[in-house]
Amino acid sequence: MSEDFESWRTRDLANEGIVYLFMDGWYPKVRIGKRRARVPVLVTLGVRSDGEKVVLDMRIAGDETTAAWGEVVADLAKRKLGGPILAVIDGNPGLAEALRGEWRKIEIQRCTVHKLRNLEAKAPASLREELREDYRRMIYGKTATDVENARGPFVKKWKLRCPAVVRSFEEAGDDLFTFLRFPKTQWRALRTTNALERINEDFRPRTKTQASLPNEDAVLLPLFGVLRSGKVKMRKLDGWEEMARRERKAA
């Protein structure tokens, strides 16, 4: 299987027709020798112009996830991935810069769920429920105007209540609201990296039942086995019918 995996992870991507990328880390707990450890697995999911999703890359991050994500981007380009329109990512330092360095016109959407977790971590426990309600009311506005109109009041209120929350919020900047420039039918799919959750759900049973592994790199082989088996079923991206229109606009 190791040879098959190596062939898969180095395959040419020129004809995949990838329009969107979803990039996030997953940290399964596995047995390495005699110890239990969480292993950082970086997964890149691509969405084709017909809405179909395909796993493009899967690797162990090692000790430095920022450097590892830079290597992912460089490797995708080396494997002839065309210029994707959008990448939906977590807040890993350096990933947005690496993506923009490789594909100058790519748009970045910061995962709104990851950012909410960041904000909650900055707020006292007594304010977190109120913070969640205000944040979700803003992010899930019915129209782009509703979202933009709620942004200023959110900042003004929480700058007084908890300045650390606003500093974390403003760190993401406009990248938190990129989804507004895409078809509304796609907003739900593009706001977060949740597209990767289904893959992780399919992987999770395998990591829980996996016998002791010799090293961290060996974690990838059983996960690849799940992919190769065809058991990972992913539905098309919501609103995929409008992707062709978006591509023409970006051209």
CYANA upper distance limits for C-alpha pairs under 8 A (distance plus 0.5 A):
  1 MET  CA      5 PHE  CA      6.65
  1 MET  CA    221 LEU  CA      7.65
  1 MET  CA    225 GLY  CA      8.37
  2 SER  CA      6 GLU  CA      6.68
  2 SER  CA    221 LEU  CA      7.30
  3 GLU  CA      7 SER  CA      6.72
  4 ASP  CA      8 TRP  CA      6.63
  5 PHE  CA      9 ARG  CA      6.59
  5 PHE  CA    221 LEU  CA      7.61
  5 PHE  CA    224 PHE  CA      7.24
  6 GLU  CA     10 THR  CA      6.75
  7 SER  CA     11 ARG  CA      6.46
  9 ARG  CA     56 LEU  CA      8.05
  9 ARG  CA     57 ASP  CA      6.65
  9 ARG  CA     58 MET  CA      7.96
 10 THR  CA     79 ARG  CA      7.42
 11 ARG  CA     79 ARG  CA      7.31
 12 ASP  CA     79 ARG  CA      5.56
 12 ASP  CA     80 LYS  CA      6.87
 12 ASP  CA     81 LEU  CA      8.36
 13 LEU  CA     76 LEU  CA      8.31
 13 LEU  CA     79 ARG  CA      6.14
 13 LEU  CA     80 LYS  CA      5.97
 13 LEU  CA     81 LEU  CA      5.55
 13 LEU  CA     82 GLY  CA      8.36
 14 ALA  CA     79 ARG  CA      7.69
 14 ALA  CA     80 LYS  CA      5.38
 14 ALA  CA     81 LEU  CA      5.80
 14 ALA  CA     82 GLY  CA      6.84
 16 GLU  CA     48 ARG  CA      7.22
 16 GLU  CA     81 LEU  CA      8.16
 17 GLY  CA     48 ARG  CA      5.76
 17 GLY  CA     49 SER  CA      6.65
 17 GLY  CA     82 GLY  CA      7.72
 18 ILE  CA     46 GLY  CA      6.32
 18 ILE  CA     47 VAL  CA      5.95
 18 ILE  CA     48 ARG  CA      4.87
 18 ILE  CA     49 SER  CA      6.89
 18 ILE  CA     81 LEU  CA      7.83
 18 ILE  CA     82 GLY  CA      7.41
 18 ILE  CA     83 GLY  CA      8.46
 18 ILE  CA     84 PRO  CA      6.55
 19 VAL  CA     46 GLY  CA      7.78
 19 VAL  CA     47 VAL  CA      6.30
 19 VAL  CA     48 ARG  CA      6.03
 19 VAL  CA     49 SER  CA      6.28
 19 VAL  CA     83 GLY  CA      8.13
 19 VAL  CA     84 PRO  CA      5.10
 19 VAL  CA     85 ILE  CA      5.97
 19 VAL  CA     86 LEU  CA      7.39
 19 VAL  CA    247 GLU  CA      8.50
 20 TYR  CA     46 GLY  CA      6.28
 20 TYR  CA     47 VAL  CA      5.57
 20 TYR  CA     48 ARG  CA      7.65
 20 TYR  CA     84 PRO  CA      6.11
 20 TYR  CA     85 ILE  CA      6.43
 20 TYR  CA     86 LEU  CA      5.40
 20 TYR  CA     87 ALA  CA      6.27
 20 TYR  CA     88 VAL  CA      8.27
 21 LEU  CA     44 THR  CA      7.35
 21 LEU  CA     45 LEU  CA      6.21
 21 LEU  CA     46 GLY  CA      5.13
 21 LEU  CA     47 VAL  CA      6.84
 21 LEU  CA     84 PRO  CA      7.57
 21 LEU  CA     86 LEU  CA      6.75
 21 LEU  CA     87 ALA  CA      5.00
 21 LEU  CA     88 VAL  CA      6.61
 22 PHE  CA     44 THR  CA      6.28
 22 PHE  CA     45 LEU  CA      5.52
 22 PHE  CA     46 GLY  CA      6.87
 22 PHE  CA     87 ALA  CA      6.28
 22 PHE  CA     88 VAL  CA      5.30
 22 PHE  CA     89 ILE  CA      6.59
 22 PHE  CA    193 THR  CA      6.47
 22 PHE  CA    195 ALA  CA      7.73
 22 PHE  CA    196 LEU  CA      7.74
 23 MET  CA     42 LEU  CA      7.92
 23 MET  CA     43 VAL  CA      6.47
 23 MET  CA     44 THR  CA      5.12
 23 MET  CA     45 LEU  CA      6.90
 23 MET  CA     87 ALA  CA      7.80
 23 MET  CA     88 VAL  CA      6.83
 23 MET  CA     89 ILE  CA      5.59
 23 MET  CA     90 ASP  CA      7.77
 23 MET  CA    193 THR  CA      7.52
 24 ASP  CA     42 LEU  CA      6.49
 24 ASP  CA     43 VAL  CA      6.30
 24 ASP  CA     44 THR  CA      7.33
 24 ASP  CA     89 ILE  CA      6.63
 24 ASP  CA     90 ASP  CA      6.62
 24 ASP  CA    193 THR  CA      7.29
 24 ASP  CA    196 LEU  CA      8.01
 25 GLY  CA     40 PRO  CA      6.89
 25 GLY  CA     41 VAL  CA      6.08
 25 GLY  CA     42 LEU  CA      4.90
 25 GLY  CA     43 VAL  CA      6.62
 26 TRP  CA     39 VAL  CA      8.47
 26 TRP  CA     40 PRO  CA      6.34
 26 TRP  CA     41 VAL  CA      5.61
 26 TRP  CA     42 LEU  CA      6.77
 26 TRP  CA     43 VAL  CA      7.90
 26 TRP  CA    200 ASN  CA      7.89
 27 TYR  CA     38 ARG  CA      6.02
 27 TYR  CA     39 VAL  CA      5.71
 27 TYR  CA     40 PRO  CA      5.17
 27 TYR  CA     41 VAL  CA      6.53
 28 PRO  CA     38 ARG  CA      5.93
 28 PRO  CA     39 VAL  CA      6.26
 28 PRO  CA     40 PRO  CA      7.71
 28 PRO  CA     41 VAL  CA      8.20
 28 PRO  CA    204 ARG  CA      7.71
 28 PRO  CA    207 THR  CA      7.37
 29 LYS  CA     36 ARG  CA      7.09
 29 LYS  CA     37 ALA  CA      5.88
 29 LYS  CA     38 ARG  CA      4.75
 29 LYS  CA     39 VAL  CA      6.92
 29 LYS  CA    207 THR  CA      7.74
 29 LYS  CA    208 LYS  CA      8.10
 30 VAL  CA     36 ARG  CA      6.05
 30 VAL  CA     37 ALA  CA      6.10
 30 VAL  CA     38 ARG  CA      6.85
 30 VAL  CA     39 VAL  CA      7.80
 30 VAL  CA    207 THR  CA      6.62
 30 VAL  CA    208 LYS  CA      7.40
 30 VAL  CA    210 GLN  CA      7.98
 30 VAL  CA    212 SER  CA      8.16
 30 VAL  CA    213 LEU  CA      8.48
 30 VAL  CA    219 VAL  CA      8.40
 31 ARG  CA     35 ARG  CA      6.08
 31 ARG  CA     36 ARG  CA      4.91
 31 ARG  CA     37 ALA  CA      6.76
 31 ARG  CA    210 GLN  CA      8.37
 31 ARG  CA    211 ALA  CA      7.56
 31 ARG  CA    212 SER  CA      5.43
 31 ARG  CA    213 LEU  CA      6.67
 32 ILE  CA     36 ARG  CA      6.60
 32 ILE  CA     37 ALA  CA      7.28
 32 ILE  CA    212 SER  CA      6.10
 32 ILE  CA    213 LEU  CA      5.42
 32 ILE  CA    214 PRO  CA      6.39
 32 ILE  CA    215 ASN  CA      6.24
 32 ILE  CA    216 GLU  CA      7.35
 33 GLY  CA    212 SER  CA      6.05
 33 GLY  CA    213 LEU  CA      6.40
 33 GLY  CA    214 PRO  CA      6.20
 33 GLY  CA    215 ASN  CA      7.84
 34 LYS  CA    212 SER  CA      7.85
 39 VAL  CA     60 ILE  CA      7.80
 39 VAL  CA    216 GLU  CA      7.18
 40 PRO  CA     60 ILE  CA      6.27
 40 PRO  CA     61 ALA  CA      6.00
 40 PRO  CA     62 GLY  CA      7.57
 41 VAL  CA     58 MET  CA      7.31
 41 VAL  CA     59 ARG  CA      6.09
 41 VAL  CA     60 ILE  CA      5.16
 41 VAL  CA     61 ALA  CA      6.49
 42 LEU  CA     57 ASP  CA      8.37
 42 LEU  CA     58 MET  CA      6.12
 42 LEU  CA     59 ARG  CA      5.86
 42 LEU  CA     60 ILE  CA      6.64
 42 LEU  CA     61 ALA  CA      6.74
 42 LEU  CA     69 TRP  CA      8.27
 43 VAL  CA     55 VAL  CA      7.96
 43 VAL  CA     56 LEU  CA      8.36
 43 VAL  CA     57 ASP  CA      6.34
 43 VAL  CA     58 MET  CA      5.13
 43 VAL  CA     59 ARG  CA      7.34
 43 VAL  CA    196 LEU  CA      8.37
 44 THR  CA     55 VAL  CA      6.56
 44 THR  CA     56 LEU  CA      6.09
 44 THR  CA     57 ASP  CA      5.60
 44 THR  CA     58 MET  CA      6.98
 45 LEU  CA     53 LYS  CA      7.28
 45 LEU  CA     54 VAL  CA      6.25
 45 LEU  CA     55 VAL  CA      4.96
 45 LEU  CA     56 LEU  CA      6.12
 45 LEU  CA     57 ASP  CA      7.75
 45 LEU  CA    196 LEU  CA      7.56
 46 GLY  CA     53 LYS  CA      6.13
 46 GLY  CA     54 VAL  CA      5.76
 46 GLY  CA     55 VAL  CA      6.60
 46 GLY  CA     56 LEU  CA      6.70
 47 VAL  CA     51 GLY  CA      6.30
 47 VAL  CA     52 GLU  CA      6.11
 47 VAL  CA     53 LYS  CA      4.97
 47 VAL  CA     54 VAL  CA      6.89
 47 VAL  CA    237 LEU  CA      8.00
 48 ARG  CA     52 GLU  CA      5.81
 48 ARG  CA     53 LYS  CA      6.80
 48 ARG  CA     54 VAL  CA      8.27
 49 SER  CA    240 TRP  CA      8.00
 49 SER  CA    243 MET  CA      6.71
 49 SER  CA    244 ALA  CA      7.28
 50 ASP  CA    240 TRP  CA      6.98
 50 ASP  CA    241 GLU  CA      7.85
 50 ASP  CA    243 MET  CA      8.11
 51 GLY  CA    236 LYS  CA      5.37
 51 GLY  CA    237 LEU  CA      5.57
 51 GLY  CA    238 ASP  CA      8.37
 51 GLY  CA    240 TRP  CA      5.32
 51 GLY  CA    241 GLU  CA      8.02
 51 GLY  CA    243 MET  CA      8.25
 52 GLU  CA    234 MET  CA      8.36
 52 GLU  CA    235 ARG  CA      7.66
 52 GLU  CA    236 LYS  CA      5.45
 52 GLU  CA    237 LEU  CA      7.34
 53 LYS  CA    234 MET  CA      7.06
 53 LYS  CA    235 ARG  CA      7.98
 53 LYS  CA    236 LYS  CA      7.00
 53 LYS  CA    237 LEU  CA      7.95
 57 ASP  CA     72 VAL  CA      8.13
 58 MET  CA    220 LEU  CA      8.00
 59 ARG  CA    220 LEU  CA      7.49
 60 ILE  CA    216 GLU  CA      7.92
 60 ILE  CA    217 ASP  CA      7.02
 60 ILE  CA    220 LEU  CA      8.20
 61 ALA  CA     65 THR  CA      5.74
 61 ALA  CA     68 ALA  CA      5.86
 61 ALA  CA     69 TRP  CA      8.20
 62 GLY  CA     68 ALA  CA      7.85
 64 GLU  CA     68 ALA  CA      6.75
 65 THR  CA     69 TRP  CA      6.52
 65 THR  CA     92 ASN  CA      8.22
 66 THR  CA     70 GLY  CA      6.92
 66 THR  CA     92 ASN  CA      6.90
 66 THR  CA     93 PRO  CA      6.51
 66 THR  CA     94 GLY  CA      6.39
 66 THR  CA     95 LEU  CA      7.13
 67 ALA  CA     71 GLU  CA      6.89
 67 ALA  CA     94 GLY  CA      8.45
 68 ALA  CA     72 VAL  CA      6.83
 69 TRP  CA     73 VAL  CA      6.86
 69 TRP  CA     94 GLY  CA      8.47
 69 TRP  CA     95 LEU  CA      6.53
 70 GLY  CA     74 ALA  CA      6.77
 70 GLY  CA     94 GLY  CA      7.85
 70 GLY  CA     95 LEU  CA      6.84
 70 GLY  CA     98 ALA  CA      6.24
 71 GLU  CA     75 ASP  CA      6.45
 72 VAL  CA     76 LEU  CA      6.63
 73 VAL  CA     77 ALA  CA      6.86
 73 VAL  CA     98 ALA  CA      7.19
 73 VAL  CA     99 LEU  CA      6.89
 73 VAL  CA    102 GLU  CA      7.94
 74 ALA  CA     78 LYS  CA      6.66
 74 ALA  CA    102 GLU  CA      7.95
 75 ASP  CA     79 ARG  CA      6.63
 76 LEU  CA     80 LYS  CA      7.10
 76 LEU  CA     81 LEU  CA      6.14
 77 ALA  CA     81 LEU  CA      5.76
 77 ALA  CA     82 GLY  CA      7.99
 77 ALA  CA    102 GLU  CA      7.89
 83 GLY  CA    103 TRP  CA      6.44
 83 GLY  CA    106 ILE  CA      7.79
 84 PRO  CA    103 TRP  CA      8.09
 84 PRO  CA    106 ILE  CA      6.78
 85 ILE  CA    105 LYS  CA      7.70
 85 ILE  CA    106 ILE  CA      5.46
 85 ILE  CA    107 GLU  CA      6.59
 85 ILE  CA    247 GLU  CA      8.12
 85 ILE  CA    250 ALA  CA      8.01
 86 LEU  CA    106 ILE  CA      5.91
 86 LEU  CA    107 GLU  CA      5.11
 86 LEU  CA    108 ILE  CA      6.27
 86 LEU  CA    109 GLN  CA      7.76
 87 ALA  CA    106 ILE  CA      7.67
 87 ALA  CA    107 GLU  CA      6.86
 87 ALA  CA    108 ILE  CA      5.61
 87 ALA  CA    109 GLN  CA      6.68
 88 VAL  CA    108 ILE  CA      6.57
 88 VAL  CA    109 GLN  CA      5.18
 88 VAL  CA    110 ARG  CA      6.42
 88 VAL  CA    111 CYS  CA      6.90
 88 VAL  CA    190 LEU  CA      7.25
 88 VAL  CA    191 ARG  CA      8.09
 88 VAL  CA    192 THR  CA      7.28
 88 VAL  CA    193 THR  CA      6.67
 89 ILE  CA     95 LEU  CA      8.48
 89 ILE  CA     96 ALA  CA      8.39
 89 ILE  CA    108 ILE  CA      7.87
 89 ILE  CA    109 GLN  CA      6.84
 89 ILE  CA    110 ARG  CA      5.76
 89 ILE  CA    111 CYS  CA      6.25
 89 ILE  CA    192 THR  CA      8.25
 89 ILE  CA    193 THR  CA      6.95
 90 ASP  CA    110 ARG  CA      6.20
 90 ASP  CA    111 CYS  CA      5.80
 90 ASP  CA    114 HIS  CA      6.74
 90 ASP  CA    115 LYS  CA      8.49
 90 ASP  CA    193 THR  CA      7.87
 91 GLY  CA     95 LEU  CA      8.38
 91 GLY  CA    110 ARG  CA      6.99
 91 GLY  CA    111 CYS  CA      8.00
 91 GLY  CA    114 HIS  CA      7.84
 91 GLY  CA    115 LYS  CA      8.03
 91 GLY  CA    172 ALA  CA      8.29
 92 ASN  CA     96 ALA  CA      8.45
 94 GLY  CA     98 ALA  CA      6.54
 95 LEU  CA     99 LEU  CA      6.69
 96 ALA  CA    100 ARG  CA      6.65
 96 ALA  CA    108 ILE  CA      7.28
 97 GLU  CA    101 GLY  CA      6.42
 98 ALA  CA    102 GLU  CA      6.79
 99 LEU  CA    103 TRP  CA      6.47
 99 LEU  CA    104 ARG  CA      8.33
 99 LEU  CA    106 ILE  CA      7.80
100 ARG  CA    104 ARG  CA      5.40
100 ARG  CA    105 LYS  CA      7.55
100 ARG  CA    106 ILE  CA      6.68
107 GLU  CA    178 THR  CA      7.79
108 ILE  CA    175 ASP  CA      6.24
108 ILE  CA    178 THR  CA      7.20
109 GLN  CA    175 ASP  CA      5.56
109 GLN  CA    176 LEU  CA      6.24
109 GLN  CA    177 PHE  CA      7.37
109 GLN  CA    178 THR  CA      5.79
109 GLN  CA    179 PHE  CA      7.08
109 GLN  CA    190 LEU  CA      7.90
109 GLN  CA    191 ARG  CA      7.47
110 ARG  CA    115 LYS  CA      8.12
110 ARG  CA    172 ALA  CA      7.52
110 ARG  CA    175 ASP  CA      6.01
110 ARG  CA    176 LEU  CA      5.41
110 ARG  CA    177 PHE  CA      8.36
110 ARG  CA    191 ARG  CA      7.98
110 ARG  CA    192 THR  CA      7.81
111 CYS  CA    115 LYS  CA      6.92
111 CYS  CA    176 LEU  CA      7.46
111 CYS  CA    191 ARG  CA      6.30
111 CYS  CA    192 THR  CA      4.72
111 CYS  CA    193 THR  CA      6.37
112 THR  CA    116 LEU  CA      6.70
112 THR  CA    139 ILE  CA      8.26
112 THR  CA    176 LEU  CA      6.93
112 THR  CA    191 ARG  CA      6.33
112 THR  CA    192 THR  CA      6.09
113 VAL  CA    117 ARG  CA      6.95
113 VAL  CA    192 THR  CA      6.66
114 HIS  CA    118 ASN  CA      6.93
114 HIS  CA    192 THR  CA      8.39
115 LYS  CA    119 LEU  CA      6.75
115 LYS  CA    169 PHE  CA      7.82
115 LYS  CA    172 ALA  CA      8.42
116 LEU  CA    120 GLU  CA      6.64
116 LEU  CA    132 ARG  CA      7.81
116 LEU  CA    135 TYR  CA      7.98
117 ARG  CA    121 ALA  CA      6.74
118 ASN  CA    122 LYS  CA      7.15
118 ASN  CA    168 SER  CA      7.54
119 LEU  CA    123 ALA  CA      7.04
119 LEU  CA    165 VAL  CA      5.72
119 LEU  CA    168 SER  CA      6.82
119 LEU  CA    169 PHE  CA      7.34
120 GLU  CA    124 PRO  CA      8.35
120 GLU  CA    128 ARG  CA      6.27
120 GLU  CA    131 LEU  CA      7.87
120 GLU  CA    132 ARG  CA      8.20
120 GLU  CA    165 VAL  CA      8.17
122 LYS  CA    164 ALA  CA      6.33
122 LYS  CA    165 VAL  CA      6.01
122 LYS  CA    168 SER  CA      8.35
123 ALA  CA    127 LEU  CA      6.82
123 ALA  CA    128 ARG  CA      6.69
123 ALA  CA    162 CYS  CA      7.08
123 ALA  CA    164 ALA  CA      7.85
123 ALA  CA    165 VAL  CA      6.84
124 PRO  CA    128 ARG  CA      7.10
127 LEU  CA    131 LEU  CA      6.60
128 ARG  CA    132 ARG  CA      6.58
129 GLU  CA    133 GLU  CA      6.84
130 GLU  CA    134 ASP  CA      6.78
131 LEU  CA    135 TYR  CA      6.53
132 ARG  CA    136 ARG  CA      6.50
133 GLU  CA    137 ARG  CA      6.52
134 ASP  CA    138 MET  CA      6.84
134 ASP  CA    154 PHE  CA      7.44
135 TYR  CA    139 ILE  CA      6.65
135 TYR  CA    154 PHE  CA      7.96
136 ARG  CA    140 TYR  CA      6.10
137 ARG  CA    141 GLY  CA      6.55
137 ARG  CA    150 ALA  CA      8.39
138 MET  CA    146 ASP  CA      7.97
138 MET  CA    147 VAL  CA      5.67
138 MET  CA    148 GLU  CA      8.34
138 MET  CA    150 ALA  CA      5.78
138 MET  CA    151 ARG  CA      6.94
138 MET  CA    154 PHE  CA      8.22
139 ILE  CA    147 VAL  CA      6.53
140 TYR  CA    147 VAL  CA      7.64
141 GLY  CA    146 ASP  CA      5.76
141 GLY  CA    147 VAL  CA      5.43
142 LYS  CA    146 ASP  CA      6.84
142 LYS  CA    147 VAL  CA      7.98
143 THR  CA    147 VAL  CA      6.94
144 ALA  CA    148 GLU  CA      6.67
144 ALA  CA    180 LEU  CA      6.34
145 THR  CA    149 ASN  CA      6.40
146 ASP  CA    150 ALA  CA      6.73
147 VAL  CA    151 ARG  CA      6.90
148 GLU  CA    152 GLY  CA      7.99
149 ASN  CA    153 PRO  CA      8.12
150 ALA  CA    154 PHE  CA      6.66
151 ARG  CA    155 VAL  CA      6.91
152 GLY  CA    156 LYS  CA      6.67
153 PRO  CA    157 LYS  CA      6.46
154 PHE  CA    158 TRP  CA      6.65
155 VAL  CA    159 LYS  CA      6.32
155 VAL  CA    166 VAL  CA      6.57
156 LYS  CA    160 LEU  CA      7.31
157 LYS  CA    161 ARG  CA      6.86
158 TRP  CA    162 CYS  CA      5.78
158 TRP  CA    163 PRO  CA      6.83
158 TRP  CA    165 VAL  CA      7.20
158 TRP  CA    166 VAL  CA      6.66
159 LYS  CA    163 PRO  CA      4.93
159 LYS  CA    164 ALA  CA      8.29
159 LYS  CA    165 VAL  CA      7.90
159 LYS  CA    166 VAL  CA      6.17
162 CYS  CA    166 VAL  CA      7.63
163 PRO  CA    167 ARG  CA      6.83
164 ALA  CA    168 SER  CA      6.81
165 VAL  CA    169 PHE  CA      6.61
166 VAL  CA    170 GLU  CA      6.42
167 ARG  CA    171 GLU  CA      6.70
168 SER  CA    172 ALA  CA      7.75
169 PHE  CA    173 GLY  CA      7.67
172 ALA  CA    176 LEU  CA      6.37
174 ASP  CA    178 THR  CA      7.08
178 THR  CA    182 PHE  CA      8.08
179 PHE  CA    186 GLN  CA      8.44
179 PHE  CA    187 TRP  CA      6.26
179 PHE  CA    190 LEU  CA      6.47
179 PHE  CA    191 ARG  CA      6.60
180 LEU  CA    184 LYS  CA      7.80
180 LEU  CA    187 TRP  CA      7.60
182 PHE  CA    186 GLN  CA      7.39
182 PHE  CA    187 TRP  CA      7.62
182 PHE  CA    246 ARG  CA      7.81
183 PRO  CA    187 TRP  CA      7.39
183 PRO  CA    239 GLY  CA      7.96
183 PRO  CA    242 GLU  CA      7.41
183 PRO  CA    246 ARG  CA      8.31
185 THR  CA    238 ASP  CA      6.97
185 THR  CA    239 GLY  CA      5.25
186 GLN  CA    190 LEU  CA      6.57
186 GLN  CA    237 LEU  CA      8.04
186 GLN  CA    238 ASP  CA      5.92
186 GLN  CA    239 GLY  CA      5.41
186 GLN  CA    240 TRP  CA      7.87
187 TRP  CA    191 ARG  CA      6.43
188 ARG  CA    192 THR  CA      8.19
188 ARG  CA    238 ASP  CA      8.15
189 ALA  CA    194 ASN  CA      8.03
189 ALA  CA    195 ALA  CA      7.60
189 ALA  CA    237 LEU  CA      7.29
189 ALA  CA    238 ASP  CA      6.72
193 THR  CA    197 GLU  CA      8.14
194 ASN  CA    198 ARG  CA      8.22
195 ALA  CA    199 ILE  CA      8.42
196 LEU  CA    200 ASN  CA      6.96
197 GLU  CA    201 GLU  CA      6.63
198 ARG  CA    202 ASP  CA      6.87
198 ARG  CA    232 VAL  CA      8.45
198 ARG  CA    234 MET  CA      7.76
199 ILE  CA    203 PHE  CA      6.72
199 ILE  CA    232 VAL  CA      6.95
199 ILE  CA    234 MET  CA      8.45
200 ASN  CA    204 ARG  CA      6.37
201 GLU  CA    205 PRO  CA      7.98
202 ASP  CA    206 ARG  CA      8.20
202 ASP  CA    226 VAL  CA      8.14
202 ASP  CA    231 LYS  CA      8.17
202 ASP  CA    232 VAL  CA      6.73
203 PHE  CA    207 THR  CA      7.06
203 PHE  CA    223 LEU  CA      6.53
203 PHE  CA    226 VAL  CA      7.39
204 ARG  CA    208 LYS  CA      6.77
205 PRO  CA    209 THR  CA      6.82
206 ARG  CA    210 GLN  CA      6.38
206 ARG  CA    222 PRO  CA      7.54
206 ARG  CA    223 LEU  CA      7.77
206 ARG  CA    226 VAL  CA      8.41
207 THR  CA    219 VAL  CA      8.42
207 THR  CA    222 PRO  CA      8.28
207 THR  CA    223 LEU  CA      8.39
213 LEU  CA    218 ALA  CA      6.78
213 LEU  CA    219 VAL  CA      7.65
214 PRO  CA    218 ALA  CA      7.22
215 ASN  CA    219 VAL  CA      8.02
217 ASP  CA    221 LEU  CA      8.48
218 ALA  CA    222 PRO  CA      8.26
219 VAL  CA    223 LEU  CA      7.39
220 LEU  CA    224 PHE  CA      6.51
221 LEU  CA    225 GLY  CA      6.65
222 PRO  CA    226 VAL  CA      6.98
223 LEU  CA    227 LEU  CA      7.09
224 PHE  CA    228 ARG  CA      6.58
225 GLY  CA    229 SER  CA      6.57
226 VAL  CA    230 GLY  CA      7.40
226 VAL  CA    231 LYS  CA      6.77
226 VAL  CA    232 VAL  CA      7.42
227 LEU  CA    231 LYS  CA      7.11
227 LEU  CA    232 VAL  CA      6.45
236 LYS  CA    240 TRP  CA      7.52
239 GLY  CA    243 MET  CA      7.98
242 GLU  CA    246 ARG  CA      7.00
243 MET  CA    247 GLU  CA      6.64
244 ALA  CA    248 ARG  CA      6.80
245 ARG  CA    249 LYS  CA      6.84
246 ARG  CA    250 ALA  CA      6.75
247 GLU  CA    251 ALA  CA      6.66
